[in-house]
Every structure is written in C-alpha cells, then in structure tokens.
Amino acid sequence: MIDRPLWGWAGTVKEFLSESSENWLESLTRHHVLLFNQPPSGSQFGAWKDEHKVLTQSLRDLAIAEPNATKWGIAFEYELPLEGGRRPDVVVLAGQAVVVLEFKQTGALRQSDRDQVIAYARDLMEYHEKSHGKPVTPVLVLTGAKSSQHDPHLHIVEPSSLAKLLLDAAGPGEIILDEWLNSDYQPLPILIAAARKIFQNEPLPAIKRALSAGIPEAVEELGQIVEDAAKNGKRSLAFVTGVPGSGKTLAGLTLVYERVKKMSNATFLSGNGPLVEVLQDALKSRVFVRDLHAYIKSYGLTEKVPSDHVVVFDEAQRAWDAGYMFSKKQVNRSEPDLLIDIGEKIPDWSALVGLVGEGQEIHAGEEAGIAQWNDAVQPSAGRKTWEVHCSERLKSQFSNVTVKTYKHLDLTISLRSHRADSLHEWVVALLAGQISEAARLANKIQAQMFPMYLTRDLDDAKQYLEDRYEGDTQARYGIIASSKSHKLLEKYGVHSDFMATKNVRIAKWFNEPKGHPRSCCELKDVVTEFGCQGLELDFPLIAWSDDMKWQSKSWQFTKFRTRYELEDPEQIRRNAYRVLLTRGRDGFVIFVPPDASMDETEHTLLASGIEVLPSAVQQVAASA
C-alpha cells in the first residue's frame, strides 16, 4: 500500500506561477527520494531547473492570452501506478484535455524519447479512468531546439512554441485535479504478473478492452461446462480458440484457480517447457502449472490415476502425433489419445480444456492439429462417451460425437499489443506475402501507437531499447530469433545456435530486471521461438535471418535436416516468425543483418509498413 503522493508537485497553473522555484524543487526532490531511496543526480537537478524555466515563461505567456488557463491543473513527475516508477515529466489538465509533456535538454530528436511520451499518452488514454474519453496529447519539448518538427503522432516543439500548443490543445470544460491525481489506473499486466495476481487472489484489472475481449465470459462458460460435468457425471472436452495474445493462457489459469478454490482439484499443463519454467518461478510453486509431457508419462503410460478432475492444457493444437510419440517415447499413440485415456481414468467425471492458438505449430510432430482430438474421442470399444464444447468455428472439425457450441470460447482480440488490434492481421498478411495489404494494416497499427522498426545496425537497436526503457525496472526487452537462424546471425553478434540458447536460464531471462546477468534486458542471451512462445516482452529485438528471406517476389526458405520428417517445413518456418512477431506489447524492432543476401528482405519489410529506426547519427543530423 503506497502511503505517499504519486506525484512530485501538483496544483493549478496559478499556484505554480506563484510557487518559489526552491519550494518546487524541494518537493520534487522529496518525491524522488521516497520513490528511489536515493537523492536525484546532478543531471536530474539540471533537467528540472531547465523544465521550470521553460514552463514558467510559457505559462505566463499563456495566462496573458487566456486568463482561464490559470485554473488548469498541472502535475509534475506523476507516477503511473503499478508501473515500476514510470512517470511523465509534466501533465497539464488543459480544460477537458490532457496534455503530456516530456522535456529533453537537447535539440536532437531521439526515437526513444518520441516513443516514450507516446506510450505515456497511450497508457493514460487506455488505463487511467479520469482520462478515458478525453483528448490526450503527447508533446516532446526539446529545450535546445530552434524550431518545431512535424510528426503525425505527437507534437515536437521548441520552448517558444509551447504556450501556443497548450492553448490549441485545450478543450472546453474542466478536469478536477484532485480527482485526476487519485483516479483508478489499471494497466494490463504482463502474463507473468497477471498469473501472480490470479494465484494471490487479487483481481485482474477491469480494463475496457480486456472486458470487451470476452475473457470473463469465456471463463464463465468453461465454469458452466465443468459444473455440468461434475453434476451429471460427464466426460467433457472443451476448447478455447484465440489469436496470439488474446488471453487464452490467462483464461486457463483463472479457471484452474477458481476450481482449486472450490475444492475441486485442477491443474494447468503445458508442453511449452519455457512457459512452465517461467510461471513456476514466478508463482514459486510447482503445484498449479505442470509439464504436459511429464504428466502424460506419469498418468498416460502407467496405471496411476491423477487426483485432478479439471485438466487445462495449453496449445492443444500442438499436441504430439502418434508418429512423433513413437520416435520420442516408443509409444505408438498420440498425446490427445493418451490425455483422453487419462480423463477416463479419473473417477466419476472429468473435464479437459484445451487452449488452441492460431498458427503456433513450430515443432516436429505438431502438424496434425485438432484432427487428432476428433480421432481420440471417436466412439469405440472401451471408449467412454465424450461431449465436445467449442466455438462455432471448431465445430466442423468433429464428427460422430456430440458437439455443443459457445459464443465466448473464441477470443479474437489481442490484448498483448495494447491498442494495436490489427497486428495479428498484419502478421498474417506479411507471412502470406501480401505486402500491399500488410502496408495498409501497418498504417492503422502505427496510428494505434505501436511502433514497428527495422535497422541493419544491431547496436542502434540495442541503444534504442536501453534509452526507451531507462529507469523502468519492470520493462522486459530482449533478443529473439528463429531456431534456424544462427549461421548468418553468428557473424553479426547474435548467438542463436543450439548450445547458446540451451544455456539460457529462461525463468531468469524473463523474470529478472536489467542489471541481473541472466536478464533479457542485458541484450546478450538470445531466445528462439521455442523459448518465447506463450510468453511476451515489452519490446522484442527480432533478429531476422536467411532461413526465411524474400527473393524473387516471395518468401524463400532454407532447407534443414531434421530427425523427424516435417509435412510442411515452410509452414513451420512461417509459424516460427509468427511467434517472434507477436511477442511485443509496446512494439518491436527487427534487426536485418547488413549482408547483401538480405537486401530484398529489408526492402520487403519496409514495403510492408515497418519504419526505419533512425541511427543516432541520422537523428543528430536531422535536428541540426
């Protein structure tokens, strides 16, 4: 429980202009010490003094042009609650408008500064109750600039233009400062934090987009299916489908927790080893989240009977087929068949719930998809009667069994990428080679404050991320790459070979902050699609290699030897890049190696709507 103000100084414009700079600075200093347990640096003092000078002059000019502006509210160093100390420099409540100001003591525009203030505005619009429905304007003030710059997504101004901008941005009416400062702020937590909330019996944020995405309704329908199975002694098999980032895993974890609270044993299974490891580490428990393959080995290949009546399993479409099971375990049966066997062993009743992602098959043995589940529940000698529960879109996959359809068991809105709900469609178009369609969708995505960048310089990408999240202890950003990418990437400092990625401590990579040697934020260790599937980063650095490159007007794929023959190796590669491209919450930056063989790939990605990440040299030159 925070028992201190979440801002450094707040009051009306009139109060600010009458406050001494010493008292104002002392208030900001006190807040900084309480927040970080250390005094501000000399450079921070310098920045505050510069900010005070610019604002004092601008607000005096504004008060002359519009006397009512003296009643506006203004807050300095306002902390976004639950965001690890993220705070815009200044928020001005200009009538009914919210203006977010970020000051930089430079004349040079850095892309990371631009995106930082855009993200502040986005999060206030999306998660701050008293800012909902109001115009929120992001403004970057470059105190060393001689002129303002044009940008379609924010205002970039020099000091003498600030007063006019505030006047132009203002809306009629008033926002009550105290109400705004103490407003509810409920950001969408990263999956790992959300899992902690669920199992600590804390409510998840009631975010408008999350509610409209249908997750509570999906959990309720699953609960009804489970209750019906328990009451009537049924064997039920349910599926939740959804696009990447739509909340399938959260829905499954919530169901497991709610069943455990009701004294009905339940477990969450995943064949995704990294997801299991990261969640077990975050929850400090191995009880609720378990490894799917180990569970099958314990209960599907022995006479042992599990105590769980409700079994939720992630990525149901990726379950191993019989051929792959034989090659790995010398058992000529599919994982779906064995899971149905386990469900039938459980006394009296059982409910199995499969979470189904789209285009997520990335391993050998995963290509048979949902068809295996239809085979597993077919009426046969010794097989009990199963009921299938799913959305309308999956109904056609099943035959000779009772199928009941539900409206909310298909999650179609991605929550991972904040407001960028067209991202999944963009990825589909890009991977299908529909570049003009991808470009059309990219315009929407950029307008939704989700930046997508490309660079040929790895150091520029790293510098951008370090600048973008400087001081943000909760941010997670790291390098991800295809598992077949290492031959080319190795030359450019990205170590994505098998041994390098095998040695990554995946729980530490995702869970530890910058400064920990194993953290993703150190931008050293690389994780492949196998390590990041089902998980997320705030801003991934995607290293794109020649295992999937654009050549002669289409995607071309490098052929690789595999121990287990793939039915469609090209689709497996596409799916690997689909996973990589859909991990980001705030955006992503793609590194394309500066190798001539990758030039066409760069041109195609740029044609799809991705923007060039300006280098530090280019940004200084552009601001000169």
N, C-alpha and C positions, 0 to 999 in steps of 0.2 A: 504494500500500500504506500503510494507516494504522498508524503505529508508536507510537500513544499510546492510553491508555484511552478508551473510548467513553462515559465517564460522569464526572461531576464528583466524586462521593464515593459509595462503596458499602461496606457492611458489615452486621453484624447490628444488630437494634434495640438490643441491649445495648451494642454498640460505639458506636452513635450517641449514646446517652444519656450515655456516659462521655467522649465526644469534646468538646473545648472548642469553643465557637462560633467562636472565632478561627481554629483549625486547619481546621474545617469550611468556613468562608467562604473561607479561603485556597485550599483545594483546588478549590472551585467557580470561584473567580476564575482560577486557573491553567488550568483546563479551558476556560473561556470565551475566554481569550487565545489558546490553541492552536487553538481552533475558528474564531474570527472575526478573529484577528490584531489585536485591539484590546481594551482593558480594558472591563469591564462599566460601564454607565451608573449614575448615582446612583439612578435609579428601580429598576434591577435589584438593586442592593445592598439597597434598602429592601424589595423584594419577598422576597428571600432571608431577610432578618432576620425579617420577619413570618412567613414559612413555618417558619423554625426555631423560633420561639416557640410557634406553634400545635402543631407536631409534637412538640416536647419535652413539652408538657403532656399531649397526647393519648396519647402512647406511655407516659408514666409511669402515667397512669390505666389504660391497657390492661395494663401489666405487673402491676399490682396485681390486676386482675380475672382475668388469665390469664397466670401466670408463664411458660408455654412460649412466649409471644409474644416474649420477649426473644431467642429463637433465630431469629426470622423474618429474612429478608434485606430490605434496603432500599437502593434506588439513587436517587441524585439526578441530574437532568439527563442521563438515559440517552439517547444518540443512537440513533435508528433508523437502522441502517446503510444507506447508499446513498440516503438521503432528504434530502440537502441541509441537514442541521442540525436537522431536526425532532426534538424531544425533549420528552417529558412531564416535568413538574416532578419528580414522585416516582413510583416504582414500589415497592409493598410486596409481598413474596412471603409471603402470609399462609397458612402451611401449604401446601396444594396449590392455593391460589387466587392469582391475580394481580390486584392492586388498583392501578389507575392514578389518581393524584391530580393534579389541576391546580388551582393556587391563584390566586385573583384578589383583589386588595386593594380590594374593593368589596362593597357589599350588593346591588348591582343585577345582575341576570342579563342577560347579552348572549347572543343566539342563537349568535353566532360562537364564544363561549367554550364553550358547550354542545356544539356540533358538533365543535369541535377535540378535546375529550377523548374524545368518542365515536369519532372517527376514529382516535385513538391506540389505543384498545381494540380496534377492528376490525382494525387492521393487525397488532397483536400476535397476535390470535387467528388471523389468516389466514396470516401470513408468518413468524412467529417460531417456530422449531421447538420450543423448550422451553416454549412457551405453548400449543401445539396440544393440544386435548382438555381443557384446564383452564378453569375458570370465570374469565373476565376481566371485572372490574367497573370501569366508568368512574365517577369521582367528581369533581365540581366543588366545591371548597371556597371559599365566599365569606366572606373573613375579616371583612368588615364587616356581615354579615347577622345578624339577631336570631333567625331561625328557619329551619328547613329547608323545602325546597319539593318538591312531588311532580312527578315526570316518569317516564313509563313506560320510558324508555330509559337513564336514568342516575340517580345519586344526587346531589342538590344539597343540600349541608349547610353549616351554620354551625359554627364551631370546636368548640363544646362537644359536638356530636353525633358528632364524627369517631371517637372511641375506640370507641363502641358499634357504629358502622357497620363498622369494621375487624374487630371481634370477630364480628359477624354474617356478614360476607363470608368469613371464614376457612374453609378446608377441612381435613380431616384429612390427615396426612402432611407431606411436606416437599419443597420445591424447593431444590436445591443452588444457592446464589447464584452461585458461580464458573461453573458450567455454564450458568446462565441468562444471565449477563452476556456470555458468549462464544459463545452459541448462533448457529447459522446464521439469517440473516434475509434472505429473498429476496422482495422486493416485485415485483409485476408492473409492469414499466416501461411508460411511455407509449410509443406506437407509434414515435415518433422515436428514443427512447433504445434501444428494442428493435432497431430497424434498425441503429443504430450497433454494438450488441453483435454482431449476426449478422456484419456485414462486418468487424469487428475480431477475428473468430474467438473470441469469448467465448461461453460457454454461456448460454442464457436461463435464468432462474430455474426451478427444478423445483417450481413451485407446485402443490399438490394439485389445485386447481380447473382450472388450465391443463392439467395432465396428463389429468384426467378429461374435459376438453372434447374431447380427441381430436386435438389439433394434431400431436403427433409421429406418430400413426398415419396421419393424412391425408398428411403429408409422405412417410412411408414408402410408402404406396400409390401416390402420384404418382411416387416414385422407381422403383418397380417398373414402372409404365406406361412411363416414359421408357426404362428399361433394355430392356424388351421391344421397344420401337420401334427402338432402336439395334441390337439384336442381330438382329432379323428384318426390318429394312428397311421398317418400317411407317409409315403416316401416322396419328397418334393425336390425337384431340381429347378432352381431359378437362375436367371441370367440378367445381369445389368450391363448394357452396352453403353459405349460412350467414346467421344473423341478424346485425344490426348489432353490431359489437364482438366477434364470435366468433373473430377471429384469422385471417380469410381472407388479408388482406394479409401478415401475418407468415408464414403457411404458404407463400405465393407467393414472398416474398423469401428464405425459408430454402431452398426448392427451387432458386432461381436461384443462390444462393451455393454450395450443395452441388455443383451441376453444374459451376460455374466451377472449383471445387477439383479436380474430376475431369477437367479439361482438355476439357470439352465446353462450347462457347460457349452462353451463355444470357443472356436479357435479361428485364427486368420492364417492361412497358408499362402506361401508364395514360392514359386520355383526360381524367382529372381533373388539369387544369393545376396547381392549388394543391398537390395531393398530390405531384406530380412536383417542383415547385419546392422544397417544404419538405424532401423526402427528399434531393434533390440537394445542397441547402445543408447538411443535417445530415451527410451522408456525404462531403461535399467531393469529390464525383465525379459525372460525368455518364455513366459507363460502364454501370452496372448498372440504373439507373432512367431510362426514357426516355419521351418523349411519344408516345402511341399514334397520334395523327393525323399527326404528323411522320414516324413510322415507315412508316405506310401510304403517305404521299406519296412517300417515298424508295424504297420497295420494291414497293408495290402498283400504283403508277401509272407505273412505269418498268421497264426490263429488268434493273435491278440485282438482284443476289442477296445476301441477308444471310448473314453467317457464323454466325448463331445456329441451332442445331438445336432448342433449347428456348426457346419464347416463352411467357411468362406474361403475361396481360393482366387488368387489374383491371376490375371492374364489367362483365362480359361482357354482361349483360342490357341495358346502356345503350348498346351499340354503335349507331351511326347507321344508320338505314334508307336505302334507295335514294333515296327522295324527298328526304330532308334532304341526303344527299350531293350530289344534283343541284343543290339550291338553294345549297349552300355551295361545291361544287367543280366543278360542271357534269359530274359523273360519275354515270351512272345505274346504279350498283351499290352494294350495302350494304357497310358495313365488314366484317361477317362474311365476305361473299363474297370481298372483297379479301384478308383475312387467310388464308383457305383457299388462295387463289392463291399467296400468299407462302410458305405451308407447302409447297406442291407444287413451288416453285422450288428449295427447299433440297435439295442433293444427297443421295441415299441414304435419308434418313429425317428425320422431324421430329415433334415433339410440341408441340402447342399446348395451353395450360392456361388456362381461363377461370375467373375468380373471380366468383361470382354472389351479389349481395346481394338482400335482400327489400325490395320497396317503395322502391327507391332511384332510380327513374326521375324525374328532375327537369327535364330539358331537353326542348325540342322535338326530334323525331327519334329519341327513345329508347323509344317506347312499344311497338314491335313485339316487344321482349324476345327470349326464347330461340328463338321460332319461326324467326327469321332464320337461326340456326345450323343448324337442320334443313334449311332450304332450301339453304344453302350447301354441304352435304355430300351432297346427293342425287346418285345415280348419273346421269351424263350423258356425252355425247360429250366426250372431252377431260378429264373429271374423274377423278382417281385414286381408289382405294378408301380410304375413311376408316373407322377404328374409333372409336366414341364410348365414353367411360368416364365414369360419373357415379353419383350415389346413386340409390336406388330411386325417390325422389320425382320425378326428372327424366326417368326412362325413357320415360314416356308422351309426352314432347314430341318424340320422334324416331321416324321411320318409314323403312322401306326401307334402313336401314343396320344394321350390327352394333353392338349396344349391350351393354356389359358393366357390371354394377352393383357398387358397392363400399360397404361398411358405413360407412367413416370419411370419405367425401367430402361429408358433410353435417354442418356444425358448428352445433349447436343451443344452445350455452351462451354467453351474452355474458360476456366477461371484462372488458370496459371498465369496467363499473359495480361492480367488486369482488364483493360477495356478493349484490347485488340482481339475481338471475337472473330475476325476474318483470317487470323493467322493459319488455322488448320486448312482452310480452303486454299490459301496461298501456297502452302507446302504441297498440297495435292497437285495443284496446277504446275508448280515448278518441277516436281519429280516426274510428272507426266509429259514434260517437255512443252507445255502450253505456256510459252513465255509471255505472250501478249496478255493473256488472261491473268497471269501472275502479276504483271505490271499494273493492271487495272486494280487488282486487290491491294497491291502494295500502297497505292495512294490512300486507300481507306485506313490501312494499318498505321502509316506514318501520321495521319491525322488523329489517330487514336492514341498518340503519344507512346508508340512502341518502336524505338529506333532499330533499324537493321543496317549494319555496316559491313564493309569489306575493305581489307587492306592487304598489301603484299609485304608488309613490314611487321614482323612479329613483335618487335619492341614497341612500335606505335600502339599496337593493340593492348599490350600489357600496360603501357603508360596510361592509356585512356582509362582502363579499368581501375588502376590504382588512384588516379585523380578523381574519377567519378564517385568512388566509394570511400574516399579519405575520411577517416574518423567514424565510419559506420561499422560498429562491431558486429552487427547482426547480418551484414551483407555476405553473400556467398557468390563468388565468381571463380571460374577455373577453366582449364583447358580440357576440351573433349574432342575425340577424333574417332574415326572408323577403325575397327579392329584390323582392317586390311590396308591400313594407310602408311605403315611405318617406313617402307623402302624409300619413298620420296621425302617424307617429313623429317626423317632422321638427319638429312643433310642440312636442315634449317632449324635444328634445335628443338624439335618436338619428338619426344621419345615415346612412341605409341606401340612399340613392339611387345610381344607376349610377355617376356620376362620383366620389362619395366612396368607394365600395367599390372602384372601379377603381384608385384611387390608393393603396390599402393595399399595403404590401410584405409579401406573405403569408408568405414564409420568415422574415422578421424578426418578424412578428406572432406566429408560433407558437414560434420558437426563442429569442428574446431574453427575458431576465428583466425583472422590474419595474425601472424606472429608465432603461431604453432607450426613447427617444421613440417607437419603432415597435412596442414590445411590446404584446401584447394586454392585459397587466396594467395598462397605463395607463388602460384603460377609456374610450378616446376613439374610436379607429377601430373600425368595425363590419365584420364579415364575414358574408356571406349563406350560404345552403345550398350555393352553388357553391364558396365558398371553404373550407368546413369539412368537406364530405363526405369520408369516408375518414380524417379526422383526428379528434383528440379534445382536450378540455380537462379540467382537473381539475374546474372548476365554471363552466359557462357561464351568462351572464346572457342569457336569451332574451327579446328584445323582441317581444311578440305584437301583431299589428296587425289591421286590419279586412279584410285580404284573405281571412281565414278567421275568421269570428266566429259565435258562437252566437245564433240568432234563431229564435223560434217552434219550439222543440224540436228543432232540427237545425243542423248546420253550414251556413252560407251563405258563398258565395264571390263576391268581386268579379270582374267580367269585365274582361279586359285584351286589348288588341290585341297580336297577335304577328305577326311577319313570316312565320312558318311555322305553318300551322293545326294545332292540337292535337286529337288524337282524343278525349281526356278531360281537359280542363283542370282539372276539380275534383280528379281523382286526382293530377295533377301538384302542385297546391297541398297536398293531404294529404301527399304524399311529401316536400315541402319541409319541412313541420313535423315529419314523422317523422325527417328528418335532424337538425333542430335539437334535438329532444327526446332523441336518443340519442347526443349528443356527450359527455356528462358522465361522469367517473369517480367523483367524490365526491358528486355531487348536481347540482341546478340550481335557479336562481331565475328565475321568469318575471316580467317587468315588463309589466303591462297598463296602457296609458295611462289617466289619470283623465278619460276622455271618456265622457259618458253613453251613447254608442253602444256602448261596450264593457262596460257593466254586466252584461249577460246572460252575456257570455263569462267574466267574473270569477266569477260565481255558478256557472257550469257547471264551470269548472276546480276550484273549491273543492269542489264536489259530487263530483268525480272522485277526491278524496282528497288533493289538494295542500293544504298548510298555509299559513296567512297568515304572512308574515315580520313579526314584531313590529317596530314602529318603535322608535327609540331612546327616544322619549318614553314609549311604551307599556311598554317594559321597565323604565324607571326607576319608573313609576307602579306596576307590578305588584310591584316589590320593596320599595316603601315600606311 
